[in-house]
C-alpha cells in the first residue's frame, strides 16, 4: 500500500486577500476551484509551477470572524532556490514573523496567521 501527499487545507477568512498573498509571497497560482451552488463555500487549489502538491484554501460564507489558530504549532514548509532574495522580498512585504538564523530558516505569516517556513536550497 502506497500513499502520496496531495494537498493541505487551510480555512481562510478573506479569500481574495489570501489568494493575493500566496501569489505575491510564494508564487502559488490557482489551478482549480469548486464553488457551492448555494454560495456557501469556495474551495481554491493553489500550486507552484513545479511539483504536484497543492494548497487548498477554503472560504466559508457563514463564518463571520477570523479563525483562532491556538498556539500555531503546525506549519507548511517551502524551499526556495534564492534564500537571500526571498528573505528580502518577505521583509519588504512585512510578513516575516519569526527568524532562526542558527538553523538558517525563517517563517512568514499569511493573512489568517498561518505560519509558513522558508528553507534555503538543499
C-alpha positions in Angstrom: 0.0 0.0 0.0 1.4 3.4 -1.0 0.3 6.9 -0.3 1.1 10.2 -1.9 0.6 13.6 -0.3 -1.9 15.6 -2.4 -2.9 18.8 -0.6 -3.1 20.6 2.6 -6.3 22.6 3.5 -6.3 26.0 5.2 -9.6 27.8 6.0 -9.3 31.5 5.2 -11.4 34.4 6.2 -10.8 36.7 3.2 -10.3 34.6 0.1 -9.3 37.4 -2.2 -6.7 38.7 0.3 -5.3 35.1 0.8 -5.1 34.5 -3.0 -3.1 37.7 -3.4 -0.8 36.9 -0.5 0.1 33.4 -1.7 0.7 34.7 -5.3 2.9 37.5 -4.1 4.7 35.7 -1.3 5.2 32.3 -2.8 4.3 32.4 -6.5 1.4 30.0 -6.0 -1.4 30.2 -8.6 -4.9 28.9 -8.8 -5.2 25.6 -10.6 -8.8 24.8 -9.9 -11.8 25.9 -8.0 -15.0 24.5 -6.5 -18.0 26.7 -5.6 -21.1 25.5 -3.8 -24.2 26.1 -5.9 -25.8 27.9 -2.9 -22.7 30.1 -2.4 -21.9 28.7 1.0 -18.3 27.8 0.2 -15.5 28.3 -2.3 -12.5 26.0 -2.4 -9.5 27.1 -4.4 -6.5 24.9 -5.1 -3.1 26.6 -5.5 0.2 25.1 -6.8 3.7 26.1 -7.6 4.8 25.8 -11.2 6.9 22.8 -10.2 5.7 19.9 -8.1 2.4 18.3 -7.7 1.5 19.3 -4.1 -1.4 21.7 -3.8 -2.6 24.1 -1.1 -6.3 24.1 -0.7 -7.9 27.4 0.6 -11.4 27.0 1.8 -13.7 30.0 2.3 -17.0 29.6 4.2 -19.6 32.2 3.6 -21.2 31.9 7.0 -18.0 32.0 9.1 -18.2 35.5 10.5 -14.9 36.0 12.3 -11.2 35.4 11.8 -10.0 31.9 12.6 -8.5 31.2 16.0 -5.3 29.2 15.5 -4.4 28.4 19.1 -0.7 28.1 19.7 0.0 27.7 16.0 2.0 24.5 16.5 1.8 23.5 12.8 3.2 25.0 9.6 3.9 24.3 6.0 7.4 24.5 4.6 8.6 25.9 1.3 12.1 25.6 -0.1 13.5 28.4 -2.3 16.3 28.5 -4.7 17.3 32.0 -3.7 17.0 32.3 0.1 18.5 35.9 0.3 16.2 37.3 -2.4 13.2 35.5 -0.8 14.1 37.0 2.6 14.4 40.5 1.2 11.0 40.1 -0.6 9.3 38.8 2.5 10.9 41.6 4.6 9.5 44.2 2.1 6.1 42.6 2.4 6.3 42.8 6.2 5.2 39.2 6.6 8.3 37.6 8.4 7.0 36.6 11.9 10.0 34.6 13.2 13.6 34.0 12.3 16.0 31.3 13.4 19.4 32.3 12.0 21.2 29.4 13.7 19.0 26.9 11.8 19.2 29.1 8.6 15.4 29.4 8.3 12.6 31.9 8.8 8.8 31.9 8.9 6.2 34.2 7.2 2.6 34.6 8.4 -0.3 34.7 6.0 -3.3 37.0 6.4 -5.0 34.4 8.7 -1.9 33.9 10.9 -0.8 30.6 9.4 3.0 30.2 9.6 4.9 29.1 6.5 8.6 28.0 6.9 11.1 29.2 4.3 14.1 26.9 3.8 17.2 27.6 1.8 18.3 25.3 -1.1 19.1 21.8 -0.1 
